[in-house]
């Protein structure tokens, strides 16, 4: 899973931050979102590999652009 990036454009954060997608068996699907996504450091997209993940979600408004960001961090696995 990727939150906040499009394939091949990972360096375009935050321009593409309002996208998320999955890759399963080599096939990728991407979707637009009303919110934008970031890592907890607020400096790029979030990538999650296969397997189980426990996520902590929080929000932050970027005062410069007025965009709402969902900050995604991993807190561990059961």
mmCIF file as gemmi writes it, N, C-alpha and C atoms, coordinates in Angstrom:
data_model
loop_
_atom_site.group_PDB
_atom_site.id
_atom_site.type_symbol
_atom_site.label_atom_id
_atom_site.label_alt_id
_atom_site.label_comp_id
_atom_site.label_asym_id
_atom_site.label_entity_id
_atom_site.label_seq_id
_atom_site.pdbx_PDB_ins_code
_atom_site.Cartn_x
_atom_site.Cartn_y
_atom_site.Cartn_z
_atom_site.occupancy
_atom_site.B_iso_or_equiv
_atom_site.pdbx_formal_charge
_atom_site.auth_seq_id
_atom_site.auth_asym_id
_atom_site.pdbx_PDB_model_num
ATOM 1 N N . UNK Axp A 1 ? 0.832 -1.171 0 1 0 ? 1 A 1
ATOM 2 C CA . UNK Axp A 1 ? 0 0 0 1 0 ? 1 A 1
ATOM 3 C C . UNK Axp A 1 ? 0.872 1.227 0 1 0 ? 1 A 1
ATOM 4 N N . UNK Axp A 2 ? 0.393 2.228 -0.662 1 0 ? 2 A 1
ATOM 5 C CA . UNK Axp A 2 ? 1.062 3.52 -0.637 1 0 ? 2 A 1
ATOM 6 C C . UNK Axp A 2 ? 0.003 4.586 -0.392 1 0 ? 2 A 1
ATOM 7 N N . UNK Axp A 3 ? 0.32 5.502 0.485 1 0 ? 3 A 1
ATOM 8 C CA . UNK Axp A 3 ? -0.552 6.627 0.781 1 0 ? 3 A 1
ATOM 9 C C . UNK Axp A 3 ? 0.209 7.906 0.459 1 0 ? 3 A 1
ATOM 10 N N . UNK Axp A 4 ? -0.333 8.727 -0.436 1 0 ? 4 A 1
ATOM 11 C CA . UNK Axp A 4 ? 0.277 10.023 -0.722 1 0 ? 4 A 1
ATOM 12 C C . UNK Axp A 4 ? 1.199 10.059 -1.914 1 0 ? 4 A 1
ATOM 13 N N . UNK Axp A 5 ? 1.112 9.07 -2.81 1 0 ? 5 A 1
ATOM 14 C CA . UNK Axp A 5 ? 1.992 9.059 -3.98 1 0 ? 5 A 1
ATOM 15 C C . UNK Axp A 5 ? 1.335 8.291 -5.122 1 0 ? 5 A 1
ATOM 16 N N . UNK Axp A 6 ? 1.789 8.57 -6.317 1 0 ? 6 A 1
ATOM 17 C CA . UNK Axp A 6 ? 1.418 7.817 -7.508 1 0 ? 6 A 1
ATOM 18 C C . UNK Axp A 6 ? 2.665 7.084 -8.003 1 0 ? 6 A 1
ATOM 19 N N . UNK Axp A 7 ? 2.496 5.949 -8.704 1 0 ? 7 A 1
ATOM 20 C CA . UNK Axp A 7 ? 3.654 5.175 -9.153 1 0 ? 7 A 1
ATOM 21 C C . UNK Axp A 7 ? 4.602 6.01 -10.025 1 0 ? 7 A 1
ATOM 22 N N . UNK Axp A 8 ? 5.871 5.943 -9.693 1 0 ? 8 A 1
ATOM 23 C CA . UNK Axp A 8 ? 6.878 6.653 -10.454 1 0 ? 8 A 1
ATOM 24 C C . UNK Axp A 8 ? 6.94 8.144 -10.147 1 0 ? 8 A 1
ATOM 25 N N . UNK Axp A 9 ? 6.063 8.606 -9.275 1 0 ? 9 A 1
ATOM 26 C CA . UNK Axp A 9 ? 6.03 10.033 -8.934 1 0 ? 9 A 1
ATOM 27 C C . UNK Axp A 9 ? 6.167 10.233 -7.428 1 0 ? 9 A 1
ATOM 28 N N . UNK Axp A 10 ? 6.809 9.301 -6.757 1 0 ? 10 A 1
ATOM 29 C CA . UNK Axp A 10 ? 6.923 9.35 -5.303 1 0 ? 10 A 1
ATOM 30 C C . UNK Axp A 10 ? 7.595 10.633 -4.81 1 0 ? 10 A 1
ATOM 31 N N . UNK Axp A 11 ? 8.439 11.232 -5.617 1 0 ? 11 A 1
ATOM 32 C CA . UNK Axp A 11 ? 9.119 12.459 -5.238 1 0 ? 11 A 1
ATOM 33 C C . UNK Axp A 11 ? 8.251 13.701 -5.386 1 0 ? 11 A 1
ATOM 34 N N . UNK Axp A 12 ? 7.034 13.541 -5.865 1 0 ? 12 A 1
ATOM 35 C CA . UNK Axp A 12 ? 6.15 14.689 -6.07 1 0 ? 12 A 1
ATOM 36 C C . UNK Axp A 12 ? 5.259 14.993 -4.885 1 0 ? 12 A 1
ATOM 37 N N . UNK Axp A 13 ? 5.606 14.477 -3.726 1 0 ? 13 A 1
ATOM 38 C CA . UNK Axp A 13 ? 4.837 14.805 -2.534 1 0 ? 13 A 1
ATOM 39 C C . UNK Axp A 13 ? 5.136 16.256 -2.181 1 0 ? 13 A 1
ATOM 40 N N . UNK Axp A 14 ? 4.225 17.113 -1.842 1 0 ? 14 A 1
ATOM 41 C CA . UNK Axp A 14 ? 2.824 16.866 -1.522 1 0 ? 14 A 1
ATOM 42 C C . UNK Axp A 14 ? 1.851 17.054 -2.683 1 0 ? 14 A 1
ATOM 43 N N . UNK Axp A 15 ? 2.348 17.304 -3.899 1 0 ? 15 A 1
ATOM 44 C CA . UNK Axp A 15 ? 1.425 17.508 -5.023 1 0 ? 15 A 1
ATOM 45 C C . UNK Axp A 15 ? 0.497 16.321 -5.231 1 0 ? 15 A 1
ATOM 46 N N . UNK Axp A 16 ? 1.001 15.106 -5.072 1 0 ? 16 A 1
ATOM 47 C CA . UNK Axp A 16 ? 0.195 13.894 -5.277 1 0 ? 16 A 1
ATOM 48 C C . UNK Axp A 16 ? -0.277 13.285 -3.958 1 0 ? 16 A 1
ATOM 49 N N . UNK Axp A 17 ? -0.243 14.043 -2.889 1 0 ? 17 A 1
ATOM 50 C CA . UNK Axp A 17 ? -0.538 13.498 -1.561 1 0 ? 17 A 1
ATOM 51 C C . UNK Axp A 17 ? -1.977 13.042 -1.391 1 0 ? 17 A 1
ATOM 52 N N . UNK Axp A 18 ? -2.864 13.468 -2.269 1 0 ? 18 A 1
ATOM 53 C CA . UNK Axp A 18 ? -4.269 13.079 -2.134 1 0 ? 18 A 1
ATOM 54 C C . UNK Axp A 18 ? -4.605 11.842 -2.975 1 0 ? 18 A 1
ATOM 55 N N . UNK Axp A 19 ? -3.685 10.883 -3.001 1 0 ? 19 A 1
ATOM 56 C CA . UNK Axp A 19 ? -3.868 9.604 -3.691 1 0 ? 19 A 1
ATOM 57 C C . UNK Axp A 19 ? -3.423 8.471 -2.777 1 0 ? 19 A 1
ATOM 58 N N . UNK Axp A 20 ? -4.023 7.309 -2.97 1 0 ? 20 A 1
ATOM 59 C CA . UNK Axp A 20 ? -3.572 6.105 -2.274 1 0 ? 20 A 1
ATOM 60 C C . UNK Axp A 20 ? -3.774 4.933 -3.208 1 0 ? 20 A 1
ATOM 61 N N . UNK Axp A 21 ? -3.048 3.861 -2.964 1 0 ? 21 A 1
ATOM 62 C CA . UNK Axp A 21 ? -3.167 2.731 -3.863 1 0 ? 21 A 1
ATOM 63 C C . UNK Axp A 21 ? -2.66 1.434 -3.269 1 0 ? 21 A 1
ATOM 64 N N . UNK Axp A 22 ? -3.005 0.359 -3.956 1 0 ? 22 A 1
ATOM 65 C CA . UNK Axp A 22 ? -2.582 -0.98 -3.559 1 0 ? 22 A 1
ATOM 66 C C . UNK Axp A 22 ? -1.925 -1.673 -4.749 1 0 ? 22 A 1
ATOM 67 N N . UNK Axp A 23 ? -1.037 -2.587 -4.438 1 0 ? 23 A 1
ATOM 68 C CA . UNK Axp A 23 ? -0.461 -3.456 -5.455 1 0 ? 23 A 1
ATOM 69 C C . UNK Axp A 23 ? -0.608 -4.885 -4.959 1 0 ? 23 A 1
ATOM 70 N N . UNK Axp A 24 ? -1.305 -5.698 -5.744 1 0 ? 24 A 1
ATOM 71 C CA . UNK Axp A 24 ? -1.525 -7.1 -5.409 1 0 ? 24 A 1
ATOM 72 C C . UNK Axp A 24 ? -1.171 -7.925 -6.636 1 0 ? 24 A 1
ATOM 73 N N . UNK Axp A 25 ? -0.272 -8.869 -6.456 1 0 ? 25 A 1
ATOM 74 C CA . UNK Axp A 25 ? 0.17 -9.754 -7.539 1 0 ? 25 A 1
ATOM 75 C C . UNK Axp A 25 ? 0.586 -8.953 -8.771 1 0 ? 25 A 1
ATOM 76 N N . UNK Axp A 26 ? 1.312 -7.861 -8.538 1 0 ? 26 A 1
ATOM 77 C CA . UNK Axp A 26 ? 1.844 -7.059 -9.626 1 0 ? 26 A 1
ATOM 78 C C . UNK Axp A 26 ? 0.875 -6.086 -10.272 1 0 ? 26 A 1
ATOM 79 N N . UNK Axp A 27 ? -0.375 -6.068 -9.832 1 0 ? 27 A 1
ATOM 80 C CA . UNK Axp A 27 ? -1.361 -5.148 -10.402 1 0 ? 27 A 1
ATOM 81 C C . UNK Axp A 27 ? -1.647 -4.038 -9.403 1 0 ? 27 A 1
ATOM 82 N N . UNK Axp A 28 ? -1.494 -2.803 -9.863 1 0 ? 28 A 1
ATOM 83 C CA . UNK Axp A 28 ? -1.689 -1.645 -8.993 1 0 ? 28 A 1
ATOM 84 C C . UNK Axp A 28 ? -3 -0.942 -9.313 1 0 ? 28 A 1
ATOM 85 N N . UNK Axp A 29 ? -3.636 -0.463 -8.267 1 0 ? 29 A 1
ATOM 86 C CA . UNK Axp A 29 ? -4.841 0.358 -8.397 1 0 ? 29 A 1
ATOM 87 C C . UNK Axp A 29 ? -4.654 1.571 -7.513 1 0 ? 29 A 1
ATOM 88 N N . UNK Axp A 30 ? -4.951 2.746 -8.05 1 0 ? 30 A 1
ATOM 89 C CA . UNK Axp A 30 ? -4.803 3.984 -7.302 1 0 ? 30 A 1
ATOM 90 C C . UNK Axp A 30 ? -6.113 4.745 -7.298 1 0 ? 30 A 1
ATOM 91 N N . UNK Axp A 31 ? -6.33 5.473 -6.227 1 0 ? 31 A 1
ATOM 92 C CA . UNK Axp A 31 ? -7.593 6.162 -6.01 1 0 ? 31 A 1
ATOM 93 C C . UNK Axp A 31 ? -7.34 7.577 -5.499 1 0 ? 31 A 1
ATOM 94 N N . UNK Axp A 32 ? -8.196 8.519 -5.873 1 0 ? 32 A 1
ATOM 95 C CA . UNK Axp A 32 ? -8.101 9.861 -5.302 1 0 ? 32 A 1
ATOM 96 C C . UNK Axp A 32 ? -8.806 9.898 -3.946 1 0 ? 32 A 1
ATOM 97 N N . UNK Axp A 33 ? -8.423 10.851 -3.11 1 0 ? 33 A 1
ATOM 98 C CA . UNK Axp A 33 ? -9.049 11.01 -1.795 1 0 ? 33 A 1
ATOM 99 C C . UNK Axp A 33 ? -9.301 12.489 -1.548 1 0 ? 33 A 1
ATOM 100 N N . UNK Axp A 34 ? -10.216 12.779 -0.638 1 0 ? 34 A 1
ATOM 101 C CA . UNK Axp A 34 ? -10.473 14.167 -0.261 1 0 ? 34 A 1
ATOM 102 C C . UNK Axp A 34 ? -9.408 14.707 0.683 1 0 ? 34 A 1
ATOM 103 N N . UNK Axp A 35 ? -8.791 13.829 1.443 1 0 ? 35 A 1
ATOM 104 C CA . UNK Axp A 35 ? -7.703 14.216 2.343 1 0 ? 35 A 1
ATOM 105 C C . UNK Axp A 35 ? -6.375 13.887 1.666 1 0 ? 35 A 1
ATOM 106 N N . UNK Axp A 36 ? -5.324 14.456 2.187 1 0 ? 36 A 1
ATOM 107 C CA . UNK Axp A 36 ? -3.979 14.149 1.726 1 0 ? 36 A 1
ATOM 108 C C . UNK Axp A 36 ? -3.295 13.29 2.783 1 0 ? 36 A 1
ATOM 109 N N . UNK Axp A 37 ? -2.258 12.551 2.383 1 0 ? 37 A 1
ATOM 110 C CA . UNK Axp A 37 ? -1.59 11.612 3.282 1 0 ? 37 A 1
ATOM 111 C C . UNK Axp A 37 ? -0.125 11.978 3.457 1 0 ? 37 A 1
ATOM 112 N N . UNK Axp A 38 ? 0.393 11.681 4.651 1 0 ? 38 A 1
ATOM 113 C CA . UNK Axp A 38 ? 1.803 11.92 4.941 1 0 ? 38 A 1
ATOM 114 C C . UNK Axp A 38 ? 2.277 10.96 6.017 1 0 ? 38 A 1
ATOM 115 N N . UNK Axp A 39 ? 3.589 10.874 6.125 1 0 ? 39 A 1
ATOM 116 C CA . UNK Axp A 39 ? 4.192 10.149 7.237 1 0 ? 39 A 1
ATOM 117 C C . UNK Axp A 39 ? 4.159 11.063 8.466 1 0 ? 39 A 1
ATOM 118 N N . UNK Axp A 40 ? 4.465 10.551 9.645 1 0 ? 40 A 1
ATOM 119 C CA . UNK Axp A 40 ? 4.411 11.37 10.862 1 0 ? 40 A 1
ATOM 120 C C . UNK Axp A 40 ? 5.384 12.558 10.86 1 0 ? 40 A 1
ATOM 121 N N . UNK Axp A 41 ? 6.458 12.463 10.075 1 0 ? 41 A 1
ATOM 122 C CA . UNK Axp A 41 ? 7.422 13.563 10.01 1 0 ? 41 A 1
ATOM 123 C C . UNK Axp A 41 ? 6.935 14.678 9.094 1 0 ? 41 A 1
ATOM 124 N N . UNK Axp A 42 ? 5.809 14.445 8.419 1 0 ? 42 A 1
ATOM 125 C CA . UNK Axp A 42 ? 5.186 15.418 7.534 1 0 ? 42 A 1
ATOM 126 C C . UNK Axp A 42 ? 6.128 15.841 6.412 1 0 ? 42 A 1
ATOM 127 N N . UNK Axp A 43 ? 6.801 14.83 5.808 1 0 ? 43 A 1
ATOM 128 C CA . UNK Axp A 43 ? 7.734 15.158 4.731 1 0 ? 43 A 1
ATOM 129 C C . UNK Axp A 43 ? 7.696 14.181 3.562 1 0 ? 43 A 1
ATOM 130 N N . UNK Axp A 44 ? 6.64 13.359 3.461 1 0 ? 44 A 1
ATOM 131 C CA . UNK Axp A 44 ? 6.578 12.451 2.331 1 0 ? 44 A 1
ATOM 132 C C . UNK Axp A 44 ? 5.469 11.426 2.449 1 0 ? 44 A 1
ATOM 133 N N . UNK Axp A 45 ? 5.355 10.566 1.439 1 0 ? 45 A 1
ATOM 134 C CA . UNK Axp A 45 ? 4.317 9.53 1.432 1 0 ? 45 A 1
ATOM 135 C C . UNK Axp A 45 ? 4.624 8.402 2.413 1 0 ? 45 A 1
ATOM 136 N N . UNK Axp A 46 ? 3.666 7.486 2.536 1 0 ? 46 A 1
ATOM 137 C CA . UNK Axp A 46 ? 3.78 6.336 3.441 1 0 ? 46 A 1
ATOM 138 C C . UNK Axp A 46 ? 3.708 5.067 2.6 1 0 ? 46 A 1
ATOM 139 N N . UNK Axp A 47 ? 4.639 4.14 2.815 1 0 ? 47 A 1
ATOM 140 C CA . UNK Axp A 47 ? 4.661 2.861 2.111 1 0 ? 47 A 1
ATOM 141 C C . UNK Axp A 47 ? 4.535 1.736 3.135 1 0 ? 47 A 1
ATOM 142 N N . UNK Axp A 48 ? 3.634 0.802 2.874 1 0 ? 48 A 1
ATOM 143 C CA . UNK Axp A 48 ? 3.456 -0.36 3.746 1 0 ? 48 A 1
ATOM 144 C C . UNK Axp A 48 ? 3.64 -1.62 2.913 1 0 ? 48 A 1
ATOM 145 N N . UNK Axp A 49 ? 4.511 -2.494 3.35 1 0 ? 49 A 1
ATOM 146 C CA . UNK Axp A 49 ? 4.727 -3.755 2.655 1 0 ? 49 A 1
ATOM 147 C C . UNK Axp A 49 ? 3.627 -4.754 2.98 1 0 ? 49 A 1
ATOM 148 N N . UNK Axp A 50 ? 3.749 -5.928 2.429 1 0 ? 50 A 1
ATOM 149 C CA . UNK Axp A 50 ? 2.745 -6.959 2.681 1 0 ? 50 A 1
ATOM 150 C C . UNK Axp A 50 ? 2.799 -7.391 4.144 1 0 ? 50 A 1
ATOM 151 N N . UNK Axp A 51 ? 1.724 -7.967 4.594 1 0 ? 51 A 1
ATOM 152 C CA . UNK Axp A 51 ? 1.653 -8.427 5.975 1 0 ? 51 A 1
ATOM 153 C C . UNK Axp A 51 ? 0.685 -7.604 6.787 1 0 ? 51 A 1
ATOM 154 N N . UNK Axp A 52 ? 0.649 -7.916 8.067 1 0 ? 52 A 1
ATOM 155 C CA . UNK Axp A 52 ? -0.258 -7.22 8.983 1 0 ? 52 A 1
ATOM 156 C C . UNK Axp A 52 ? 0.4 -5.971 9.539 1 0 ? 52 A 1
ATOM 157 N N . UNK Axp A 53 ? -0.396 -4.94 9.683 1 0 ? 53 A 1
ATOM 158 C CA . UNK Axp A 53 ? 0.092 -3.673 10.208 1 0 ? 53 A 1
ATOM 159 C C . UNK Axp A 53 ? -0.924 -3.118 11.193 1 0 ? 53 A 1
ATOM 160 N N . UNK Axp A 54 ? -0.448 -2.478 12.207 1 0 ? 54 A 1
ATOM 161 C CA . UNK Axp A 54 ? -1.304 -1.703 13.095 1 0 ? 54 A 1
ATOM 162 C C . UNK Axp A 54 ? -0.919 -0.251 12.871 1 0 ? 54 A 1
ATOM 163 N N . UNK Axp A 55 ? -1.918 0.562 12.53 1 0 ? 55 A 1
ATOM 164 C CA . UNK Axp A 55 ? -1.645 1.941 12.169 1 0 ? 55 A 1
ATOM 165 C C . UNK Axp A 55 ? -2.244 2.913 13.167 1 0 ? 55 A 1
ATOM 166 N N . UNK Axp A 56 ? -1.559 4.006 13.351 1 0 ? 56 A 1
ATOM 167 C CA . UNK Axp A 56 ? -2.057 5.123 14.142 1 0 ? 56 A 1
ATOM 168 C C . UNK Axp A 56 ? -2.293 6.268 13.166 1 0 ? 56 A 1
ATOM 169 N N . UNK Axp A 57 ? -3.52 6.77 13.131 1 0 ? 57 A 1
ATOM 170 C CA . UNK Axp A 57 ? -3.871 7.869 12.235 1 0 ? 57 A 1
ATOM 171 C C . UNK Axp A 57 ? -4.109 9.13 13.048 1 0 ? 57 A 1
ATOM 172 N N . UNK Axp A 58 ? -3.583 10.227 12.583 1 0 ? 58 A 1
ATOM 173 C CA . UNK Axp A 58 ? -3.858 11.527 13.184 1 0 ? 58 A 1
ATOM 174 C C . UNK Axp A 58 ? -4 12.521 12.037 1 0 ? 58 A 1
ATOM 175 N N . UNK Axp A 59 ? -4.46 13.715 12.329 1 0 ? 59 A 1
ATOM 176 C CA . UNK Axp A 59 ? -4.647 14.706 11.275 1 0 ? 59 A 1
ATOM 177 C C . UNK Axp A 59 ? -3.86 15.967 11.583 1 0 ? 59 A 1
ATOM 178 N N . UNK Axp A 60 ? -3.533 16.666 10.514 1 0 ? 60 A 1
ATOM 179 C CA . UNK Axp A 60 ? -2.822 17.935 10.637 1 0 ? 60 A 1
ATOM 180 C C . UNK Axp A 60 ? -3.211 18.812 9.457 1 0 ? 60 A 1
ATOM 181 N N . UNK Axp A 61 ? -3.462 20.065 9.709 1 0 ? 61 A 1
ATOM 182 C CA . UNK Axp A 61 ? -3.741 21.001 8.628 1 0 ? 61 A 1
ATOM 183 C C . UNK Axp A 61 ? -2.453 21.73 8.283 1 0 ? 61 A 1
ATOM 184 N N . UNK Axp A 62 ? -2.122 21.721 7.004 1 0 ? 62 A 1
ATOM 185 C CA . UNK Axp A 62 ? -0.975 22.482 6.523 1 0 ? 62 A 1
ATOM 186 C C . UNK Axp A 62 ? -1.448 23.923 6.365 1 0 ? 62 A 1
ATOM 187 N N . UNK Axp A 63 ? -0.992 24.795 7.227 1 0 ? 63 A 1
ATOM 188 C CA . UNK Axp A 63 ? -1.485 26.173 7.242 1 0 ? 63 A 1
ATOM 189 C C . UNK Axp A 63 ? -1.112 26.942 5.981 1 0 ? 63 A 1
ATOM 190 N N . UNK Axp A 64 ? -0.046 26.528 5.325 1 0 ? 64 A 1
ATOM 191 C CA . UNK Axp A 64 ? 0.37 27.208 4.098 1 0 ? 64 A 1
ATOM 192 C C . UNK Axp A 64 ? -0.614 26.953 2.957 1 0 ? 64 A 1
ATOM 193 N N . UNK Axp A 65 ? -1.042 25.695 2.798 1 0 ? 65 A 1
ATOM 194 C CA . UNK Axp A 65 ? -1.948 25.341 1.697 1 0 ? 65 A 1
ATOM 195 C C . UNK Axp A 65 ? -3.397 25.187 2.137 1 0 ? 65 A 1
ATOM 196 N N . UNK Axp A 66 ? -3.628 25.018 3.442 1 0 ? 66 A 1
ATOM 197 C CA . UNK Axp A 66 ? -4.984 24.779 3.938 1 0 ? 66 A 1
ATOM 198 C C . UNK Axp A 66 ? -5.444 23.343 3.779 1 0 ? 66 A 1
ATOM 199 N N . UNK Axp A 67 ? -4.558 22.467 3.337 1 0 ? 67 A 1
ATOM 200 C CA . UNK Axp A 67 ? -4.924 21.06 3.111 1 0 ? 67 A 1
ATOM 201 C C . UNK Axp A 67 ? -4.936 20.287 4.423 1 0 ? 67 A 1
ATOM 202 N N . UNK Axp A 68 ? -5.899 19.372 4.517 1 0 ? 68 A 1
ATOM 203 C CA . UNK Axp A 68 ? -5.97 18.445 5.641 1 0 ? 68 A 1
ATOM 204 C C . UNK Axp A 68 ? -5.145 17.216 5.295 1 0 ? 68 A 1
ATOM 205 N N . UNK Axp A 69 ? -4.201 16.863 6.162 1 0 ? 69 A 1
ATOM 206 C CA . UNK Axp A 69 ? -3.369 15.679 5.973 1 0 ? 69 A 1
ATOM 207 C C . UNK Axp A 69 ? -3.719 14.641 7.022 1 0 ? 69 A 1
ATOM 208 N N . UNK Axp A 70 ? -3.775 13.393 6.597 1 0 ? 70 A 1
ATOM 209 C CA . UNK Axp A 70 ? -3.869 12.261 7.51 1 0 ? 70 A 1
ATOM 210 C C . UNK Axp A 70 ? -2.453 11.736 7.677 1 0 ? 70 A 1
ATOM 211 N N . UNK Axp A 71 ? -1.943 11.81 8.893 1 0 ? 71 A 1
ATOM 212 C CA . UNK Axp A 71 ? -0.602 11.305 9.194 1 0 ? 71 A 1
ATOM 213 C C . UNK Axp A 71 ? -0.72 9.841 9.581 1 0 ? 71 A 1
ATOM 214 N N . UNK Axp A 72 ? 0.032 8.982 8.924 1 0 ? 72 A 1
ATOM 215 C CA . UNK Axp A 72 ? -0.06 7.537 9.133 1 0 ? 72 A 1
ATOM 216 C C . UNK Axp A 72 ? 1.252 7.038 9.688 1 0 ? 72 A 1
ATOM 217 N N . UNK Axp A 73 ? 1.169 6.387 10.86 1 0 ? 73 A 1
ATOM 218 C CA . UNK Axp A 73 ? 2.364 5.784 11.438 1 0 ? 73 A 1
ATOM 219 C C . UNK Axp A 73 ? 2.052 4.359 11.871 1 0 ? 73 A 1
ATOM 220 N N . UNK Axp A 74 ? 3.076 3.53 11.828 1 0 ? 74 A 1
ATOM 221 C CA . UNK Axp A 74 ? 2.936 2.148 12.272 1 0 ? 74 A 1
ATOM 222 C C . UNK Axp A 74 ? 3.268 2.051 13.738 1 0 ? 74 A 1
ATOM 223 N N . UNK Axp A 75 ? 2.373 1.406 14.481 1 0 ? 75 A 1
ATOM 224 C CA . UNK Axp A 75 ? 2.596 1.273 15.918 1 0 ? 75 A 1
ATOM 225 C C . UNK Axp A 75 ? 2.956 -0.147 16.319 1 0 ? 75 A 1
ATOM 226 N N . UNK Axp A 76 ? 3.022 -1.055 15.369 1 0 ? 76 A 1
ATOM 227 C CA . UNK Axp A 76 ? 3.382 -2.427 15.698 1 0 ? 76 A 1
ATOM 228 C C . UNK Axp A 76 ? 2.437 -3.426 15.058 1 0 ? 76 A 1
ATOM 229 N N . UNK Axp A 77 ? 2.732 -4.683 15.276 1 0 ? 77 A 1
ATOM 230 C CA . UNK Axp A 77 ? 1.942 -5.781 14.714 1 0 ? 77 A 1
ATOM 231 C C . UNK Axp A 77 ? 1.527 -6.689 15.832 1 0 ? 77 A 1
ATOM 232 N N . UNK Axp A 78 ? 0.3 -7.204 15.752 1 0 ? 78 A 1
ATOM 233 C CA . UNK Axp A 78 ? -0.18 -8.183 16.767 1 0 ? 78 A 1
ATOM 234 C C . UNK Axp A 78 ? 0.636 -9.448 16.735 1 0 ? 78 A 1
